[in-house]
Amino acid sequence: MAGIYFMHGLSRAAAASGKAKLENKTKGLNIDWRGDTRRRLLKTQASNGSWQSTHPWETHPTLTTSFAVLALCGNK
């Protein structure tokens, strides 16, 4: 799975593009990036509401949760 910081960056870039879907021409897919980000983040959220990742720079729950919330905020 992509890191949470990556998902935050992707959300910002996709929101700036103004597109609701991102096209993967290699696989012939149109990806609903907002829905995909929400689903992935909600699936990995801890029972206490925080996020933590196995990526070396995403092991601190406060920092990782901040990036997760920012990614979700980009999902308007």
C-alpha positions in Angstrom: 0.0 0.0 0.0 1.1 3.5 -0.7 2.4 5.5 2.3 0.1 8.0 3.9 2.4 10.9 3.1 2.2 9.8 -0.5 -1.6 9.7 -0.4 -1.6 13.2 1.0 0.6 14.4 -1.8 -1.4 12.6 -4.4 -4.6 14.1 -3.0 -3.2 17.6 -3.3 -1.9 17.1 -6.8 -5.2 15.5 -8.0 -7.3 18.2 -6.4 -5.2 20.9 -8.1 -5.8 19.2 -11.4 -9.5 19.6 -11.0 -10.1 16.1 -12.2 -12.5 13.7 -10.4 -10.7 10.7 -11.9 -7.1 9.9 -12.8 -6.5 7.9 -15.9 -4.1 5.0 -16.0 -3.5 4.5 -19.7 -1.3 1.4 -19.2 -4.0 -0.5 -17.4 -7.0 1.2 -19.1 -8.4 2.4 -15.8 -10.1 5.6 -14.6 -9.4 5.8 -10.9 -11.8 7.7 -8.5 -8.9 9.1 -6.4 -11.2 10.7 -3.8 -13.1 7.5 -3.1 -9.9 5.3 -3.3 -8.1 7.6 -0.8 -11.0 7.5 1.6 -11.4 3.7 1.4 -7.7 3.1 1.9 -7.4 5.4 4.8 -10.6 4.2 6.6 -9.4 0.6 6.1 -6.1 1.3 7.9 -7.4 3.6 10.7 -6.7 2.3 14.2 -9.5 1.8 16.7 -8.4 4.9 18.6 -8.8 7.0 15.4 -5.1 7.4 14.6 -3.1 6.1 11.7 0.3 4.5 11.8 2.3 3.0 8.9 5.2 0.6 8.4 7.1 3.1 6.4 10.1 4.3 8.3 9.1 7.9 8.3 5.5 7.2 9.2 5.8 5.3 12.5 4.8 8.2 14.7 1.0 8.2 15.1 0.6 11.9 15.5 2.6 12.8 12.4 1.0 10.0 10.3 -2.5 10.9 11.5 -1.9 14.5 10.5 -1.0 13.5 7.0 -4.1 11.2 6.8 -6.4 14.0 7.9 -4.8 16.3 5.3 -5.3 13.7 2.6 -9.0 13.4 3.6 -9.4 17.2 3.7 -8.2 17.3 0.1 -11.0 14.9 -0.7 -13.8 17.5 -0.8 
